[in-house]
Amino acid sequence: MRALILSGAGRYADPWHPFAETSERLAGILRDEGLDVEISGEVDARMASLTTDAPDLLVLNIGDPALTGTPDPEGERRGRDGLLAYLAAGNPLLVSHVTSTSLRGIPEWEGILGGVWVRGTTFHPDYGPARIHVHADRSPIVAGLDDFTVTDERYTDLRVQPDVVPLASHEHDGAEHPLMWEREYGPATIFYDALGHDAASYDAETHREILRRAVRRLVS
């Protein structure tokens, strides 16, 4: 089976995230699950090509071009067409970390992902060791797993759809904030992982195990 990781480069890069590093760590997890992996920084072109060249699993690990890049309305339109065609065919999608800030030119994106970063509202506490709560009774993806500590950013106050069922979360100021979930968008299955700021995030064994299980579920 074939996986395509679209990694932040060009107008989808930013000064805060080491996309090459995190995409390679994601690729290692996919390869461990038996997938052939391609990493590409040609985000707009490869999203557009999804109409005719669909991988078995698409992974998005990209920044927000509205902050760092030149607008490309035509590229966004073609990318939207490709992504919607890919999902309409029932193909799975794995979305990582800062991608929840991206793709603002795709009106359907919030409904696809189930939650997005909202400028001026969403934030994260300082990067560092964080305790992550695993809701082990909610899905086979997390069954039998314990809470864990990870060195990462903890996205807080994402705008999350009411039907999202968190599989992992963190607590801030007495409230629970979802960090991982699985959802359906039409015939497609989506998994979002708000962790993954840099390579250190993937040093947490439970984080890697959740992603391994998510990948198995997505491509099964």
N, CA, C and O of each residue as an XYZ file, in Angstrom:
880
protein
N       0.846     -1.194      0.000
C       0.000      0.000      0.000
C       0.884      1.248      0.000
O       2.027      1.218      0.456
N       0.334      2.330     -0.516
C       1.117      3.540     -0.746
C       0.567      4.703      0.072
O      -0.636      4.963      0.078
N       1.469      5.397      0.762
C       1.096      6.584      1.531
C       1.821      7.792      0.968
O       2.980      7.704      0.563
N       1.125      8.924      0.949
C       1.700     10.190      0.528
C       1.622     11.159      1.700
O       0.536     11.455      2.197
N       2.781     11.651      2.141
C       2.840     12.693      3.160
C       3.102     14.020      2.467
O       4.140     14.195      1.829
N       2.171     14.951      2.588
C       2.399     16.304      2.106
C       2.954     17.111      3.270
O       2.292     17.293      4.292
N       4.181     17.593      3.097
C       4.963     18.186      4.172
C       5.160     19.676      3.924
O       5.352     20.100      2.784
N       5.111     20.467      4.985
C       5.208     21.908      4.864
C       6.475     22.378      4.174
O       7.576     22.202      4.694
N       6.319     22.967      3.017
C       7.424     23.533      2.247
C       6.865     24.688      1.422
O       5.652     24.794      1.236
N       7.752     25.556      0.927
C       7.262     26.688      0.157
C       6.310     27.523      0.975
O       6.615     27.892      2.109
N       5.156     27.823      0.406
C       4.213     28.672      1.134
C       3.513     27.934      2.273
O       2.800     28.553      3.063
N       3.707     26.625      2.364
C       3.139     25.845      3.472
C       4.150     25.597      4.587
O       3.858     24.862      5.530
N       5.341     26.202      4.492
C       6.315     26.149      5.576
C       6.061     27.302      6.542
O       5.315     28.231      6.232
N       6.681     27.233      7.700
C       6.648     28.360      8.629
C       7.931     28.330      9.467
O       8.669     27.345      9.421
N       8.205     29.384     10.224
C       9.453     29.435     10.983
C       9.441     28.643     12.285
O      10.464     28.560     12.964
N       8.299     28.062     12.641
C       8.135     27.469     13.965
C       8.169     25.945     13.971
O       8.396     25.342     15.020
N       7.949     25.318     12.834
C       7.798     23.862     12.802
C       8.830     23.225     11.868
O       8.958     23.636     10.715
N       9.567     22.222     12.359
C      10.544     21.511     11.521
C       9.855     20.417     10.704
O       9.925     19.240     11.055
N       9.197     20.804      9.627
C       8.344     19.872      8.894
C       9.110     18.665      8.343
O       8.605     17.543      8.384
N      10.310     18.884      7.833
C      11.072     17.750      7.295
C      11.312     16.712      8.378
O      11.230     15.510      8.124
N      11.607     17.172      9.575
C      11.882     16.292     10.703
C      10.638     15.511     11.128
O      10.694     14.294     11.302
N       9.523     16.210     11.294
C       8.319     15.522     11.750
C       7.731     14.634     10.661
O       7.183     13.573     10.959
N       7.838     15.052      9.411
C       7.333     14.196      8.331
C       8.135     12.900      8.241
O       7.582     11.842      7.940
N       9.426     12.983      8.500
C      10.236     11.764      8.471
C       9.886     10.841      9.637
O       9.894      9.620      9.480
N       9.585     11.401     10.788
C       9.160     10.554     11.914
C       7.814      9.901     11.614
O       7.607      8.728     11.926
N       6.898     10.658     11.008
C       5.624     10.058     10.591
C       5.850      8.965      9.555
O       5.219      7.909      9.608
N       6.747      9.220      8.619
C       7.045      8.220      7.584
C       7.565      6.936      8.203
O       7.225      5.843      7.748
N       8.389      7.059      9.241
C       8.896      5.862      9.904
C       7.789      5.013     10.501
O       7.835      3.785     10.431
N       6.793      5.665     11.089
C       5.654      4.928     11.642
C       4.882      4.234     10.529
O       4.485      3.079     10.685
N       4.663      4.914      9.415
C       3.943      4.321      8.291
C       4.718      3.146      7.702
O       4.139      2.110      7.373
N       6.014      3.315      7.574
C       6.821      2.211      7.028
C       6.785      1.001      7.948
O       6.750     -0.136      7.476
N       6.795      1.235      9.259
C       6.700      0.123     10.205
C       5.398     -0.647     10.030
O       5.325     -1.832     10.358
N       4.369      0.025      9.511
C       3.085     -0.634      9.265
C       2.984     -1.191      7.848
O       1.908     -1.598      7.409
N       4.105     -1.207      7.138
C       4.156     -1.871      5.842
C       3.800     -1.017      4.653
O       3.613     -1.550      3.559
N       3.697      0.300      4.822
C       3.340      1.170      3.703
C       4.601      1.674      2.999
O       5.625      1.936      3.631
N       4.501      1.801      1.692
C       5.505      2.528      0.921
C       5.177      4.008      1.045
O       4.038      4.414      0.815
N       6.166      4.814      1.407
C       5.902      6.209      1.761
C       6.647      7.151      0.830
O       7.836      6.977      0.564
N       5.930      8.148      0.342
C       6.519      9.272     -0.376
C       6.243     10.538      0.424
O       5.122     10.761      0.879
N       7.274     11.365      0.592
C       7.128     12.670      1.215
C       7.297     13.724      0.131
O       8.277     13.703     -0.614
N       6.344     14.643      0.041
C       6.408     15.682     -0.980
C       6.100     17.048     -0.377
O       5.194     17.185      0.445
N       6.865     18.057     -0.794
C       6.589     19.426     -0.407
C       5.797     20.185     -1.456
O       5.538     21.377     -1.293
N       5.410     19.512     -2.531
C       4.623     20.149     -3.600
C       3.139     20.050     -3.244
O       2.382     19.301     -3.861
N       2.752     20.815     -2.246
C       1.440     20.620     -1.620
C       0.298     20.899     -2.587
O      -0.563     20.042     -2.786
N       0.279     22.072     -3.185
C      -0.841     22.410     -4.068
C      -0.927     21.450     -5.252
O      -2.010     20.964     -5.581
N       0.212     21.175     -5.895
C       0.204     20.315     -7.078
C      -0.223     18.902     -6.733
O      -0.994     18.288     -7.470
N       0.273     18.378     -5.616
C      -0.061     16.997     -5.287
C      -1.492     16.863     -4.783
O      -2.131     15.835     -5.009
N      -1.999     17.877     -4.111
C      -3.415     17.828     -3.739
C      -4.289     17.854     -4.988
O      -5.279     17.127     -5.068
N      -3.931     18.681     -5.958
C      -4.699     18.730     -7.205
C      -4.672     17.384     -7.913
O      -5.667     16.986     -8.520
N      -3.545     16.678     -7.845
C      -3.401     15.405     -8.558
C      -4.175     14.271     -7.912
O      -4.260     13.184     -8.483
N      -4.746     14.499     -6.726
C      -5.507     13.442     -6.066
C      -6.723     13.011     -6.872
O      -7.260     11.927     -6.645
N      -7.162     13.838     -7.804
C      -8.308     13.454     -8.633
C      -7.984     12.263     -9.518
O      -8.877     11.502     -9.890
N      -6.700     12.096     -9.858
C      -6.311     11.014    -10.775
C      -5.259     10.078    -10.191
O      -5.028      8.997    -10.733
N      -4.619     10.474     -9.096
C      -3.535      9.675     -8.519
C      -3.693      9.661     -7.009
O      -3.049     10.433     -6.299
N      -4.553      8.779     -6.525
C      -4.884      8.735     -5.096
C      -4.058      7.674     -4.383
O      -4.099      6.506     -4.772
N      -3.307      8.050     -3.346
C      -2.621      7.042     -2.535
C      -3.621      6.285     -1.671
O      -4.794      6.652     -1.588
N      -3.143      5.230     -1.035
C      -4.004      4.484     -0.116
C      -4.208      5.239      1.190
O      -5.198      5.021      1.889
N      -3.272      6.128      1.520
C      -3.400      6.970      2.705
C      -2.743      8.310      2.416
O      -1.601      8.368      1.960
N      -3.474      9.384      2.684
C      -2.944     10.737      2.566
C      -2.675     11.274      3.963
O      -3.523     11.179      4.850
N      -1.488     11.839      4.151
C      -1.104     12.458      5.426
C      -0.796     13.922      5.160
O      -0.032     14.243      4.250
N      -1.388     14.811      5.950
C      -1.150     16.243      5.818
C      -0.385     16.744      7.037
O      -0.846     16.612      8.171
N       0.791     17.322      6.788
C       1.641     17.888      7.836
C       2.154     19.226      7.303
O       3.305     19.346      6.884
N       1.268     20.231      7.331
C       1.550     21.488      6.627
C       1.180     22.688      7.488
O       0.342     22.598      8.386
N       1.834     23.832      7.188
C       1.530     25.075      7.862
C       0.485     25.886      7.122
O      -0.130     25.422      6.162
N       0.303     27.109      7.593
C      -0.758     27.978      7.081
C      -0.177     28.998      6.111
O       0.514     29.923      6.539
N      -0.442     28.851      4.806
C       0.109     29.809      3.847
C      -0.468     31.213      3.973
O       0.099     32.163      3.434
N      -1.580     31.356      4.670
C      -2.140     32.690      4.878
C      -1.204     33.549      5.727
O      -1.270     34.778      5.676
N      -0.330     32.901      6.511
C       0.611     33.633      7.342
C       1.962     33.834      6.666
O       2.619     34.850      6.890
N       2.378     32.888      5.851
C       3.773     32.866      5.417
C       3.970     32.846      3.911
O       5.109     32.937      3.453
N       2.909     32.732      3.120
C       3.096     32.550      1.690
C       2.289     33.511      0.846
O       1.440     34.249      1.345
N       2.568     33.486     -0.431
C       1.843     34.299     -1.400
C       0.517     33.624     -1.738
O       0.507     32.424     -2.011
N      -0.588     34.340     -1.730
C      -1.878     33.723     -2.074
C      -1.843     33.096     -3.467
O      -1.229     33.631     -4.390
N      -2.505     31.969     -3.595
C      -2.600     31.276     -4.887
C      -4.016     30.731     -5.011
O      -4.224     29.533     -4.820
N      -4.995     31.574     -5.326
C      -6.395     31.129     -5.377
C      -6.613     29.967     -6.335
O      -7.393     29.065     -6.032
N      -5.943     29.966     -7.483
C      -6.135     28.875     -8.432
C      -5.561     27.576     -7.892
O      -6.168     26.515     -8.035
N      -4.387     27.660     -7.269
C      -3.818     26.463     -6.654
C      -4.699     25.916     -5.551
O      -4.860     24.702     -5.422
N      -5.274     26.812     -4.751
C      -6.178     26.381     -3.687
C      -7.434     25.734     -4.257
O      -7.925     24.741     -3.720
N      -7.959     26.303     -5.355
C      -9.170     25.730     -5.959
C      -8.901     24.325     -6.457
O      -9.704     23.419     -6.231
N      -7.774     24.135     -7.136
C      -7.447     22.814     -7.670
C      -7.133     21.839     -6.535
O      -7.479     20.660     -6.605
N      -6.472     22.347     -5.487
C      -6.213     21.498     -4.328
C      -7.491     21.066     -3.640
O      -7.625     19.914     -3.227
N      -8.432     21.996     -3.517
C      -9.737     21.658     -2.933
C     -10.431     20.592     -3.753
O     -10.958     19.629     -3.195
N     -10.440     20.746     -5.068
C     -11.089     19.751     -5.931
C     -10.467     18.378     -5.728
O     -11.171     17.372     -5.647
N      -9.139     18.346     -5.648
C      -8.451     17.068     -5.473
C      -8.758     16.432     -4.142
O      -9.028     15.233     -4.071
N      -8.718     17.232     -3.068
C      -8.985     16.686     -1.740
C     -10.413     16.179     -1.631
O     -10.642     15.091     -1.102
N     -11.373     16.945     -2.119
C     -12.772     16.516     -2.026
C     -13.019     15.254     -2.844
O     -13.782     14.387     -2.421
N     -12.384     15.139     -4.013
C     -12.530     13.923     -4.817
C     -11.918     12.726     -4.100
O     -12.479     11.631     -4.105
N     -10.775     12.945     -3.490
C     -10.098     11.868     -2.741
C     -10.992     11.352     -1.616
O     -11.150     10.142     -1.448
N     -11.571     12.261     -0.854
C     -12.416     11.855      0.268
C     -13.734     11.257     -0.212
O     -14.237     10.312      0.395
N     -14.297     11.791     -1.286
C     -15.564     11.264     -1.807
C     -15.431      9.826     -2.268
O     -16.413      9.084     -2.294
N     -14.213      9.427     -2.633
C     -13.961      8.043     -3.040
C     -13.756      7.122     -1.838
O     -13.505      5.928     -2.003
N     -13.863      7.679     -0.629
C     -13.744      6.860      0.577
C     -12.324      6.640      1.041
O     -12.069      5.738      1.839
N     -11.396      7.442      0.559
C      -9.994      7.276      0.943
C      -9.723      7.929      2.294
O     -10.365      8.924      2.631
N      -8.781      7.387      3.079
C      -8.550      7.873      4.443
C      -7.541      9.019      4.503
O      -6.724      9.213      3.603
N      -7.635      9.767      5.601
C      -6.810     10.959      5.790
C      -6.290     10.998      7.225
O      -7.057     10.871      8.178
N      -4.978     11.175      7.364
C      -4.331     11.382      8.656
C      -3.797     12.806      8.680
O      -3.062     13.208      7.777
N      -4.159     13.571      9.706
C      -3.823     14.994      9.773
C      -3.017     15.250     11.042
O      -3.377     14.788     12.125
N      -1.924     15.992     10.892
C      -0.999     16.206     11.993
C      -0.951     17.665     12.436
O      -0.876     18.570     11.604
N      -0.995     17.884     13.721
C      -0.604     19.081     14.455
C      -1.076     20.381     13.795
O      -2.273     20.668     13.776
N      -0.135     21.168     13.254
C      -0.415     22.532     12.808
C      -1.288     22.596     11.560
O      -1.721     23.679     11.166
N      -1.550     21.455     10.935
C      -2.439     21.445      9.770
C      -3.827     21.962     10.126
O      -4.571     22.392      9.245
N      -4.184     21.926     11.408
C      -5.487     22.469     11.811
C      -5.557     23.985     11.657
O      -6.637     24.567     11.754
N      -4.408     24.632     11.417
C      -4.406     26.076     11.146
C      -4.500     26.376      9.654
O      -4.693     27.528      9.264
N      -4.368     25.365      8.830
C      -4.144     25.538      7.400
C      -5.424     25.349      6.586
O      -6.511     25.146      7.126
N      -5.250     25.422      5.260
C      -6.312     25.141      4.281
C      -7.548     25.999      4.490
O      -8.676     25.535      4.322
N      -7.328     27.245      4.855
C      -8.463     28.132      5.089
C      -9.180     28.507      3.793
O     -10.294     29.032      3.826
N      -8.550     28.241      2.668
C      -9.204     28.476      1.390
C     -10.159     27.372      0.980
O     -10.797     27.462     -0.069
N     -10.267     26.313      1.807
C     -11.192     25.211      1.539
C     -12.351     25.323      2.522
O     -12.187     24.979      3.693
N     -13.523     25.796      2.082
C     -14.626     26.028      3.023
C     -15.032     24.770      3.798
O     -15.504     24.859      4.931
N     -14.848     23.616      3.188
C     -15.267     22.357      3.822
C     -14.284     21.861      4.872
O     -14.578     20.901      5.585
N     -13.108     22.507      4.982
C     -12.031     21.933      5.781
C     -12.417     21.727      7.246
O     -12.095     20.690      7.825
N     -13.094     22.689      7.845
C     -13.465     22.536      9.248
C     -14.384     21.334      9.451
O     -14.243     20.605     10.432
N     -15.311     21.126      8.542
C     -16.195     19.968      8.631
C     -15.478     18.661      8.369
O     -15.831     17.627      8.937
N     -14.474     18.702      7.514
C     -13.684     17.499      7.244
C     -12.891     17.105      8.481
O     -12.947     15.960      8.929
N     -12.146     18.073      9.031
C     -11.240     17.766     10.131
C     -11.969     17.607     11.455
O     -11.598     16.773     12.281
N     -13.002     18.406     11.652
C     -13.742     18.328     12.905
C     -13.316     19.351     13.936
O     -13.962     19.493     14.974
N     -12.235     20.064     13.663
C     -11.779     21.091     14.591
C     -10.667     21.898     13.955
O      -9.840     21.353     13.224
N     -10.643     23.195     14.228
C      -9.623     24.056     13.631
C      -9.102     25.053     14.662
O      -9.750     25.352     15.665
N      -7.904     25.553     14.371
C      -7.300     26.625     15.149
C      -7.967     27.944     14.751
O      -8.102     28.247     13.566
N      -8.376     28.716     15.741
C      -9.026     30.003     15.503
C      -8.097     31.105     15.992
O      -7.794     31.190     17.182
N      -7.647     31.946     15.069
C      -6.741     33.034     15.435
C      -7.393     33.936     16.482
O      -8.541     34.355     16.335
N      -6.637     34.225     17.537
C      -7.127     35.073     18.607
C      -7.861     34.339     19.704
O      -8.148     34.920     20.751
N      -8.170     33.070     19.485
C      -8.871     32.266     20.494
C      -8.047     31.050     20.900
O      -7.785     30.830     22.082
N      -7.643     30.268     19.911
C      -6.854     29.065     20.182
C      -5.421     29.469     20.542
O      -4.887     30.453     20.031
N      -4.821     28.685     21.431
C      -3.451     28.949     21.847
C      -2.849     27.644     22.347
O      -3.509     26.605     22.337
N      -1.605     27.697     22.781
C      -1.033     26.559     23.478
C      -0.163     27.051     24.620
O       0.536     28.053     24.474
N      -0.195     26.361     25.761
C       0.763     26.671     26.825
C       2.189     26.472     26.318
O       2.407     25.914     25.242
N       3.133     26.926     27.092
C       4.529     26.820     26.678
C       4.897     25.391     26.315
O       4.470     24.438     26.966
N       5.690     25.262     25.275
C       6.235     23.963     24.866
C       6.994     23.338     26.035
O       7.748     24.012     26.737
N       6.779     22.043     26.227
C       7.494     21.340     27.290
C       6.804     20.035     27.627
O       5.872     19.633     26.931
N       7.248     19.361     28.689
C       6.608     18.108     29.099
C       5.141     18.334     29.440
O       4.791     19.293     30.129
N       4.296     17.448     28.955
C       2.851     17.597     29.155
C       2.239     16.229     29.419
O       2.663     15.221     28.853
N       1.248     16.213     30.277
C       0.536     14.969     30.586
C      -0.684     14.881     29.679
O      -1.498     15.804     29.626
N      -0.804     13.764     28.968
C      -1.903     13.546     28.028
C      -2.814     12.458     28.587
O      -2.365     11.378     28.968
N      -4.102     12.774     28.626
C      -5.093     11.814     29.118
C      -5.633     10.998     27.950
O      -6.098     11.555     26.955
N      -5.570      9.691     28.075
C      -6.065      8.776     27.048
C      -7.435      8.250     27.469
O      -7.591      7.738     28.577
N      -8.425      8.376     26.586
C      -9.778      7.881     26.858
C      -9.872      6.447     26.312
O     -10.432      6.195     25.245
N      -9.306      5.535     27.082
C      -9.057      4.181     26.585
C     -10.318      3.379     26.328
O     -10.255      2.330     25.687
N     -11.463      3.845     26.811
C     -12.714      3.102     26.636
C     -13.479      3.524     25.387
O     -14.585      3.034     25.157
N     -12.921      4.418     24.575
C     -13.701      5.011     23.492
C     -13.424      4.446     22.110
O     -14.215      4.667     21.194
N     -12.338      3.730     21.934
C     -11.995      3.248     20.593
C     -10.913      2.189     20.691
O     -10.093      2.230     21.609
N     -10.892      1.235     19.759
C      -9.777      0.288     19.708
C      -8.433      0.975     19.484
O      -7.390      0.408     19.809
N      -8.446      2.181     18.935
C      -7.192      2.898     18.703
C      -6.463      3.183     20.009
O      -5.234      3.251     20.035
N      -7.213      3.350     21.091
C      -6.593      3.691     22.379
C      -6.869      2.657     23.464
O      -6.454      2.851     24.606
N      -7.555      1.568     23.142
C      -7.923      0.569     24.146
C      -6.691      0.028     24.851
O      -5.708     -0.344     24.211
N      -6.755     -0.011     26.183
C      -5.678     -0.586     26.977
C      -4.476      0.313     27.187
O      -3.506     -0.094     27.826
N      -4.521      1.521     26.666
C      -3.385      2.430     26.814
C      -3.578      3.353     28.014
O      -4.700      3.726     28.355
N      -2.465      3.711     28.645
C      -2.499      4.587     29.807
C      -2.185      6.034     29.402
O      -1.684      6.299     28.309
N      -2.493      6.948     30.309
C      -2.064      8.322     30.126
C      -0.548      8.366     29.949
O       0.162      7.471     30.409
N      -0.059      9.400     29.288
C       1.381      9.444     29.024
C       1.881     10.876     29.052
O       1.106     11.829     28.984
N       3.193     11.002     29.155
C       3.849     12.297     29.130
C       4.596     12.450     27.817
O       5.254     11.521     27.348
N       4.486     13.630     27.233
C       5.127     13.915     25.957
C       5.687     15.337     26.010
O       5.113     16.205     26.668
N       6.778     15.573     25.336
C       7.315     16.922     25.203
C       6.757     17.513     23.922
O       7.088     17.060     22.826
N       5.907     18.528     24.058
C       5.142     18.972     22.892
C       4.430     20.281     23.206
O       4.550     20.827     24.303
N       3.685     20.770     22.215
C       2.702     21.825     22.415
C       1.343     21.170     22.648
O       1.049     20.115     22.086
N       0.519     21.802     23.478
C      -0.829     21.293     23.746
C      -1.835     22.309     23.215
O      -2.080     23.334     23.850
N      -2.410     22.028     22.068
C      -3.384     22.955     21.498
C      -4.590     23.062     22.435
O      -5.114     22.065     22.932
N      -5.002     24.294     22.650
C      -6.028     24.606     23.643
C      -7.070     25.530     23.012
O      -6.731     26.493     22.324
N      -8.337     25.219     23.260
C      -9.457     25.997     22.712
C      -9.507     25.954     21.188
O      -9.831     26.956     20.551
N      -9.189     24.804     20.602
C      -9.547     24.595     19.206
C     -11.062     24.708     19.071
O     -11.791     24.414     20.019
N     -11.536     25.125     17.920
C     -12.992     25.112     17.664
C     -13.343     23.722     17.148
O     -13.050     23.379     16.003
N     -13.971     22.930     18.006
C     -14.204     21.510     17.751
C     -15.685     21.269     17.509
O     -16.535     21.791     18.231
N     -15.987     20.474     16.489
C     -17.374     20.151     16.154
C     -18.039     19.380     17.303
O     -17.370     18.604     17.985
N     -19.340     19.583     17.526
C     -20.015     18.949     18.665
C     -19.984     17.426     18.634
O     -20.068     16.789     19.684
N     -19.864     16.828     17.444
C     -19.906     15.375     17.365
C     -18.536     14.725     17.539
O     -18.430     13.500     17.481
N     -17.499     15.510     17.749
C     -16.164     14.944     17.940
C     -16.089     14.226     19.281
O     -16.515     14.755     20.308
N     -15.539     13.007     19.256
C     -15.325     12.224     20.476
C     -13.817     12.145     20.711
O     -13.128     11.422     19.992
N     -13.294     12.861     21.687
C     -11.851     12.860     21.898
C     -11.338     11.485     22.328
O     -11.932     10.822     23.178
N     -10.233     11.077     21.728
C      -9.559      9.847     22.144
C      -8.383     10.155     23.059
O      -7.930      9.286     23.805
N      -7.893     11.376     23.006
C      -6.869     11.858     23.931
C      -7.087     13.344     24.126
O      -7.563     14.034     23.225
N      -6.737     13.837     25.307
C      -6.977     15.243     25.610
C      -5.981     15.701     26.667
O      -5.219     14.903     27.213
N      -6.002     16.995     26.943
C      -5.231     17.518     28.069
C      -6.113     18.474     28.846
O      -7.144     18.929     28.350
N      -5.704     18.773     30.064
C      -6.476     19.665     30.916
C      -5.747     20.988     31.061
O      -4.538     21.027     31.287
N      -6.498     22.070     30.927
C      -5.935     23.407     31.133
C      -6.995     24.277     31.775
O      -8.116     24.377     31.276
N      -6.644     24.899     32.872
C      -7.568     25.768     33.615
C      -8.869     25.050     33.951
O      -9.951     25.632     33.884
N      -8.744     23.781     34.313
C      -9.897     23.010     34.767
C     -10.801     22.481     33.679
O     -11.840     21.889     33.973
N     -10.424     22.684     32.411
C     -11.253     22.208     31.294
C     -10.470     21.199     30.462
O      -9.243     21.249     30.387
N     -11.210     20.284     29.838
C     -10.601     19.276     28.969
C     -10.556     19.805     27.543
O     -11.531     20.370     27.048
N      -9.410     19.615     26.888
C      -9.219     20.093     25.521
C      -8.811     18.925     24.628
O      -7.749     18.336     24.830
N      -9.644     18.582     23.639
C      -9.355     17.429     22.774
C      -8.060     17.616     21.988
O      -7.750     18.710     21.515
N      -7.311     16.516     21.861
C      -6.068     16.504     21.102
C      -6.048     15.474     19.982
O      -5.322     15.647     19.003
N      -6.818     14.421     20.104
C      -6.869     13.379     19.072
C      -8.305     12.905     18.922
O      -9.043     12.761     19.896
N      -8.678     12.668     17.668
C      -9.999     12.081     17.436
C     -10.053     11.425     16.057
O      -9.225     11.674     15.180
N     -11.064     10.579     15.911
C     -11.384      9.933     14.636
C     -12.797     10.353     14.259
O     -13.664     10.469     15.125
N     -13.036     10.583     12.956
C     -14.375     10.945     12.532
C     -14.587     10.498     11.088
O     -13.640     10.148     10.384
N     -15.833     10.518     10.670
C     -16.185     10.195      9.290
C     -16.575     11.474      8.559
O     -17.223     12.359      9.118
N     -16.169     11.549      7.308
C     -16.624     12.620      6.430
C     -17.119     11.949      5.160
O     -16.329     11.564      4.298
N     -18.430     11.815      5.056
C     -18.973     10.989      3.981
C     -18.429      9.573      4.134
O     -18.483      9.011      5.227
N     -17.907      8.986      3.057
C     -17.386      7.618      3.147
C     -15.943      7.558      3.640
O     -15.390      6.465      3.764
N     -15.321      8.695      3.924
C     -13.905      8.743      4.299
C     -13.745      8.775      5.820
O     -14.580      9.329      6.534
N     -12.661      8.173      6.298
C     -12.310      8.209      7.712
C     -11.134      9.161      7.905
O     -10.148      9.117      7.169
N     -11.261     10.021      8.910
C     -10.257     11.036      9.211
C      -9.722     10.789     10.614
O     -10.487     10.486     11.529
N      -8.403     10.918     10.785
C      -7.827     10.894     12.134
C      -6.982     12.144     12.298
O      -6.111     12.432     11.477
N      -7.249     12.893     13.382
C      -6.471     14.094     13.674
C      -5.666     13.908     14.947
O      -6.174     13.428     15.960
N      -4.394     14.299     14.874
C      -3.468     14.251     15.999
C      -2.903     15.655     16.184
O      -2.081     16.105     15.385
N      -3.338     16.348     17.234
C      -2.871     17.713     17.462
C      -1.465     17.765     18.036
O      -0.870     18.840     18.101
N      -0.922     16.633     18.452
C       0.472     16.580     18.888
C       1.380     16.532     17.662
O       0.904     16.419     16.532
N       2.693     16.618     17.895
C       3.635     16.467     16.797
C       4.358     17.739     16.404
O       4.690     17.930     15.235
N       4.608     18.621     17.383
C       5.281     19.882     17.068
C       6.679     19.646     16.494
O       7.075     20.296     15.527
N       7.412     18.726     17.086
C       8.744     18.408     16.581
C       9.044     16.945     16.858
O       8.183     16.212     17.343
N      10.270     16.517     16.548
C      10.601     15.089     16.643
C      10.449     14.554     18.058
O      10.145     13.374     18.234
N      10.651     15.393     19.074
C      10.561     14.930     20.455
C       9.198     14.339     20.771
O       9.089     13.443     21.608
N       8.159     14.832     20.112
C       6.814     14.310     20.345
C       6.734     12.820     20.057
O       6.015     12.078     20.727
N       7.486     12.396     19.045
C       7.417     11.000     18.615
C       8.350     10.093     19.408
O       8.443      8.896     19.134
N       9.038     10.665     20.390
C       9.824      9.831     21.293
C       8.948      9.191     22.363
O       9.386      8.265     23.046
N       7.719      9.670     22.517
C       6.787      9.091     23.480
C       6.188      7.822     22.879
O       5.495      7.885     21.863
N       6.446      6.688     23.489
C       6.022      5.403     22.931
C       4.511      5.327     22.765
O       4.033      4.804     21.758
N       3.746      5.838     23.730
C       2.287      5.757     23.613
C       1.789      6.609     22.447
O       0.841      6.229     21.761
N       2.415      7.738     22.226
C       2.038      8.552     21.061
C       2.251      7.754     19.783
O       1.376      7.718     18.917
N       3.410      7.113     19.661
C       3.680      6.317     18.460
C       2.700      5.162     18.332
O       2.249      4.844     17.232
N       2.372      4.535     19.456
C       1.452      3.390     19.401
C       0.060      3.822     18.950
O      -0.583      3.120     18.169
N      -0.405      4.962     19.430
C      -1.706      5.455     18.974
C      -1.683      5.687     17.467
O      -2.630      5.328     16.768
N      -0.619      6.278     16.972
C      -0.532      6.521     15.531
C      -0.442      5.223     14.751
O      -1.053      5.101     13.690
N       0.301      4.257     15.251
C       0.356      2.954     14.563
C      -1.036      2.345     14.456
O      -1.429      1.856     13.396
N      -1.780      2.377     15.560
C      -3.132      1.800     15.541
C      -4.053      2.603     14.619
O      -4.885      2.033     13.912
N      -3.899      3.921     14.632
C      -4.731      4.748     13.753
C      -4.456      4.414     12.291
O      -5.386      4.317     11.490
N      -3.194      4.240     11.944
C      -2.835      3.909     10.570
C      -3.437      2.561     10.169
O      -3.988      2.431      9.077
N      -3.336      1.571     11.037
C      -3.917      0.255     10.729
C      -5.406      0.381     10.473
O      -5.934     -0.233      9.546
N      -6.081      1.167     11.282
C      -7.523      1.334     11.140
C      -7.850      2.066      9.829
O      -8.797      1.712      9.127
N      -7.059      3.079      9.520
C      -7.338      3.865      8.323
C      -7.172      3.066      7.038
O      -7.920      3.268      6.081
N      -6.206      2.168      7.009
C      -5.922      1.452      5.754
C      -6.515      0.049      5.732
O      -6.309     -0.690      4.769
N      -7.243     -0.328      6.770
C      -7.806     -1.679      6.818
C      -9.015     -1.815      5.882
O      -9.612     -2.888      5.797
